[in-house]
Amino acid sequence: MTRTDELVADRRIRSVANHATHVALHVECPQCGAVHVYRTGRRWEEARVRAADRAAAQSAVDAAVVTARAARVGIPA
């Protein structure tokens, strides 16, 4: 809610799930009372960066296709 770092008591941790790429902590928020999921881990961050890189590369390809199509049809880009 506040987008700030906040220390919470151990009793607010609802569950911990160990995954192959990350550890997920389900923590009850002291501000709103909802349960938020926090993921940690080096492989989680690496996977997130790879996904962002793929999306950026796909955007570049899409832009090149649009430019090429506009040139073929004779529309100024």
N, C-alpha and C positions, 0 to 999 in steps of 0.2 A: 504494500500500500504506500509506504513512505519512500520506497526506493533507497533506503539507507541500510547500512550494515547494523545489525542489532544482535547482541548476545541474548540467548534464550536459555532457560533452565533445562536440565536434562529431562525433567518430567514432561516437557512439551514435545519431545521426540516421540512420534507415534509408531514408526517402523523404520527399519533399515533393510534395504534390498541390495544384495551384492550381484551385479550383472557382469558379463564378460568385459564390457567396455567402461563401466563406471559403477560407482556406489550411489544409490539414491536414498536420501533421507527425507522422510515425510515428517514435517514439523508443523505443529499447531502455532499459528501466528498469534502473538500476544496483542496485536492491534485489532485484527478483525475476527479472530477466532477460527478462520478457515485453515485447512491443512494445505501447506505449500510443499512442493517437491524440489529439493536441491540436489543436483547431480555433481559429483566430483570425480576426478580421475584424468590422468594424462591421455589415455586412449579415447575418452569421451571428447576432449578438446581437439585431439587430432582428427577425429571423425567429423566434428563440426567444421573444422577448417577445410577439410577435403570437400565437404558438401558445398561450402561457400565458394570454393575455387571452381568446382564444376558448374555452379550456377553462373558465375561470372564468365566462364568460358562459353557457356551456352548463350548468354546474352550477346557476347561478341559475335558469335556465329549468326544469331538471329539478325543483328544489325547489318552484317555483311550481306545476308540474303535479301533484306529489304532494300539495301542500296543497289545491289546488282539487279533486282527486279525493277526498281524505279529506272535505272539506266537503260534496261532492255526495252521498257515501254516508252521511254522518252520523257519521263517526268523528272524535273529538276529536284535533286535531293535536298 
